[in-house]
Amino acid sequence: MHKENAIRVGDVIYASIGHLGPAFFTAMDVKTGKILWQDRSFSHASFLYADNKFIVLDEDGTLGLASPAATGLNVHSRVELLGGTAWTVPTLVGSTLYVRDRRSAMALQLGQ
């Protein structure tokens, strides 16, 4: 099994889980280990959690904003941002989001 990072929100652990193929964005119950849902919106995604939303960067360089729900991932927006393989977890410092792929790095100023 391959996963980028995992984040616990309440009693749910979120991770991008898979190996040698699709890596589904997965929600797992922390108490039972039961998979609650899997979503294919982002493959091999690294992400962070801020303001009740996930800022997601998948391995193809697509950046997205999504919220977890009981039935799946609600994707609010997505943009193809980076051109290379992006495996680094996005970093948020104040209102500046840092993302990188294997060739370049970006600092994005987020609005209020």
N, C-alpha and C positions, 0 to 999 in steps of 0.2 A: 504494500500500500504506500502511496506517495501523498504527502500533504505539505502545503506551504506553511501556513501558520493557523492557529486556532484561537478563537476568542469565546470566552464564556460571558453570556448575558443572562442573568437570572439563572434558571435551571436548564438552559440550553447552551450547548457548545456548537459553534459554527466553524466549519473548516472546508477547504477545497480538497476532496478526497478522491483518489484514483491512482492508476498506475498504467503506464504504457498505452495511453489512450485518453478518453475523456476523463476529466477530474471534476466531478459534480460538486457544486456548492451544496454542502450538507448541513442539516440541523439534527443534532442528536440530544436526546434527553440525558442529562447528567446523572440522574438517579438510577435509570434503568439501562442505559446504553442503547436504547431503542432509537433507530433512525426515524425521525419525524417526517422529513421530506428531503428530496434532492432536486436541485435545479441546474439546468444546463446553460444558463445565461452567460456564465463566465467559466472558461476552462483554465485549470491550474492557476487559480487566483490567489493573490496575496491581498490582504485587506486590513483596514483598521476600523474602529468603531468610534464615532464622534457624533454628538447631538442626535442620538437614537437612530443613526444611519450608518451604513457601511460605505466606506470609500474603497472601491475595489480596483485593482490593477491586475489584469490577466496576463498570461505569459506572452500573448501577441501584442501587448502594449495598449490594449483597450482599457480606458479609465471609465469607471461607472460610479453612480450613486444609487444605493438601494436600501430598502428597509426590510427587516425580517418580519414575517407574518406567520400565523399559525399554519397556513397552508402552503407557504412557499416564500420566494423572494420577490418583493415588489421593486422592479427596476424603474427608477425615476428618469435617469438619463445615462447616456453612454456616448463616448467619442473615441475614435481611433487616434491615439495621441502619440505613441512611440512606434518606431519602425522596427526595432530589434527585439530580441528575446528579453523579457522583463520578468525577473524572478525576485527582485528585491521588494520587500514590504514598503508601501508608501509611508511617508513620515509627515506628520502634521505638527508644526511648531507655531503656536499662535494661530494666525490665519493664513500661514504659508504652507502649502503642500509640496513636498519634495518627492519626485518620482524619477526612476532611472531605468534604462535598459542596459545592454552590454556596450553600447556606443556613446550614449549621451545621458545627461541629467537635466532635469527641469525644476524650476521653482515656480509654482503657480500661486498667485494671490487669490484667495477665496473671498467672496463677498459676504456681506451680512445677511 
